[in-house]
Amino acid sequence: MNSPPESSSDFEEISSDLEEISSTQISLEEVVEEERLDFIDDAARLDPKECVKRLGSPQGNIFHFAARKGKVEFADEAMKKLPRPVIQSLLCQSSKEFYEQNPLHIAAKNENHKMVKIILDFYRSSASSSEAQSTTETTGEKPWLGLDNYKRTPLHLALESCNERIALEILSMDVESLSGMEDWADRGPVFMAMENWLYRVALQILTSAPNCSLR
C-alpha cells in the first residue's frame, strides 16, 4: 500500500498536478465551445504524438467535447486540419468522464446523426489511403467497435435510443462484427432491434450476418 505524502512539498506537487489536469479539461472545452480553430492549427504543427496529447486529456479530447456540445462544423473543420493518424487516435480514445466512451459513442447517444456521419465518413473516405490503412492496421482500432464501461458499442447506444437512422449508419461499417457483440446484459443488436421495433435494423443484420447472436 502506498504511504501518504509526508511533506508539504508532496501536497503542493499533487495539488499542482490536479490543477494542471483541471485546466487542460477546461481549456479543451473552451476551445470547442468557442470553436478555436487557431488552437487546432497550432497543435497540427506538433509531432503527431504531442499533437494527440495537446488535444486530449483523461476527461476527453476535442472530439468528445464536440460530440457532446453538438459542434459538428468545428469537428469537420478540425478533421481537415489534422493529420490522419492524429484524428484516428482521437476518435478511438475513451474518456473516463464519459464511461470510457469514444466520440462516436457520445454522438450516437446524443442522436446527432450529422456528427456520427462525419466520423464514419472520415473512415470511408480514407479507406483507399495507404497512410490511413497503415495506421488502422497497426492500431487495430475502429471507433464503431469500441466498448464502454457497460460493454456497449455505439450501435448499442443508437438502439437504446431507438434511432434507426443512426443504427443503420453505424451498422454499415461492419455488420458482421457488430452483429455478434453483446453488452453487459448479454443483449445482442438483433434482440435490441426487435425489442425496440427497429425491424429494418434487425432485417439488415439477419440478411447480412445470418449466424449472429439472437440474444
Buried (B, 14 or more C-beta within 10 A) or exposed (E): EEEEEEEEEEEEEEEEEEEEEEEBBEBBBEBBEEBBBEBBEEBBEBEBEEBBBBBBBEBBBBBBBBBBBBBBEBBBBBBEEBBBBBBBBBBBBBBEBBBBBBBBBBBBBBBBBEBBBBBBEBBEEBEEEEEBEEBBEEEEBBBBBBBBEEBBBBBBBBBBBBBBEBBBBBBBBBBEEBBBBBBEEEBBBBBBBBEBEBEEBBEBBBEBBEEBBEE
